[in-house]
Amino acid sequence: MEEAKNVKSSATEKSVITHFCASCGRDISVIGDSVIFKCPNCGDEIVRCGKCRIKGTEFQCHACGFVGP
């Protein structure tokens, strides 16, 4: 699963980066208390939404496979 996608708006032709939760796959721009941090194993970016953080939902780094709470 891709963590971030480049989305182009046909009206403005601006590039917008959208981040998705590593646990549930939701767009974090609409969920409060979301975080982006570096994987403790490889340093790649991990995105978590506030809901999954509060519940302690397991996540997996898409780059190295590190699994965390």
N, C-alpha and C positions, 0 to 999 in steps of 0.2 A: 504494500500500500504506500502510495506517495504521501509524504508529510506536507508538502507545499506544492501548490499548482499555480502556474502563471495563467491568469485569465485576462483576455483582452476585451475591452468594451468597444463595440463597433461605433458607438457614438463619439467617444472621446479618444479612442486608440491609446489609452493609458494601460500600462501593465500593472496588475494588482496581484499581490501575493496573498493567497488564502491558505491558512494553516488548519490542519485536521488533527484531532485527538488521536494519539497512538493507541488508546484503549478502545474507544467506541467509534471513532471515525467521524465524529461530528465536527462541523465548522466551528472553531473556537471563537470567531468574531461575534457570535451571538450568545455565548455562554460566559458569565462572569467568573472571576477568580481563576482564569486559565493561566498556564505558565508555559514558557519555552525555556528549556535548560539543556546543558550538554550531557551526553551519555557518560556515565562514570567509567565505562570501559574503553570507548573509542573516541569520545569527544564530539560525535555527531549530534545534531539537533534533535531533541525529543519534545513533543508537544503534548500537553495534557489539559483536558478541560476541567473546570472546577468541580463538576459533578463526579467525575471519575477519581479525582484527587480526594474528595471528601469520603467517598465509598471505599477508597483503597484498592480500586480495580487494577489488576495486573496489566502491565504494558510491556511491549517488546521493542527494542531498538531495531529499526528496519535495516540498518547498516551492518551491525555485528551480531544481532540476535540476543543481546543482553536482556534479561527479564527482571523487572523490578515491581515492587508494590506501588 
